[in-house]
């Protein structure tokens, strides 16, 4: 092996964007992930959780909720008030429709994938029909005061559960009216602070599961309007919730970075009566766990620490091996650093700007592995800010260091670099 120089680059100040929401493809093998900078990523379970697609972010498109509909069509919605459909072949936003209710806090697709429900800032729940080439507004459901933070369809598509501050309600789709309205703190005495229902799930057997800012996961009989079970899983807020397809397991994420699994287990061995039991706590994140998903074979969580954690269900693993290993995706899968070898330059890519640095140098020699003192420190030559709201998708610097280019979803930009006076000229 020949000799080579190793540079310790400690001046790339990348701050990864946190995970905001997750969506598993129903009866499919893909996972969609949205980050706080608006970027959307698609992972393929069948291909060993490979990140197969990345749609760059946009300053005007903050994604609060993702969902799959009509098979392989991916939709996102956020505080801009628009519902966006993504083109997974061109890796861009294909089309957008105004939700008509202000900022959108939540979105969910029905079981057949033919309808989308959105929860808006003005307290309305709106239904859109998924049609070829886009979506079409269908109807407004009963509007009440307070933003709708979370939504869940009944598996039969007959009702929708909507969570807000201090309450959740169940809406009948046929009539569009609220058939049940439950205060989540009616049984708690002397509560002086509001309780935020951050996540909700409507199960097929008539149970509503809520996760709230008091750290509770509660199970409600919505037809009777009564509380069946309550589990305090954390001293802080429970921010996210996901239910297994068979409705026998639930995963929740908290603001302490912990995730918990609850399972529906028999009260007595061999008995028919079952209760929800908190079985497995996991501490894989250092910040808020804003998104969780429950696939048939794994528990998936995404935090504001930018980590995506996939933990296979041990009861689903047939044998010990690679499939049983916890997987943490920490670093970006895309190349964010480009090197001009001849000119000794490094180009660093951020979401909306580029940085060009000249490497330091030394005149000393030493043994293998020895750290040598620098006679010239690394030099920050130029910072190039992108124009427009689109985020940078890819970038590169030529080997000679005289050309620099970057691309967004719609445009390519090329610059000529003059390092003597450190200037850029667009071509």
Beta strands, then each sheet from edge to edge (+ up, - down):
strand 1: 19-24
strand 2: 30-35
strand 3: 40-44
strand 4: 50-55
strand 5: 63-69
strand 6: 73-78
strand 7: 82-87
strand 8: 92-98
strand 9: 104-109
strand 10: 115-120
strand 11: 125-131
strand 12: 134-140
strand 13: 150-153
strand 14: 159-163
strand 15: 167-172
strand 16: 178-183
strand 17: 197-202
strand 18: 207-212
strand 19: 216-221
strand 20: 226-232
strand 21: 238-243
strand 22: 249-254
strand 23: 258-266
strand 24: 274-283
strand 25: 291-294
strand 26: 298-302
strand 27: 308-312
strand 28: 327-329
strand 29: 337-340
strand 30: 345-349
strand 31: 353-358
strand 32: 379-385
strand 33: 394-397
strand 34: 403-407
strand 35: 412-418
strand 36: 423-426
sheet 1: 1+ 2- 3+ 4-
sheet 2: 5+ 6- 7+ 8-
sheet 3: 9+ 10- 11+ 12-
sheet 4: 13+ 14- 15+ 16-
sheet 5: 17+ 18- 19+ 20-
sheet 6: 21+ 22- 23+ 24-
sheet 7: 25+ 26- 27+ 28-
sheet 8: 29+ 30- 31+ 32-
sheet 9: 33+ 34- 35+ 36-
end
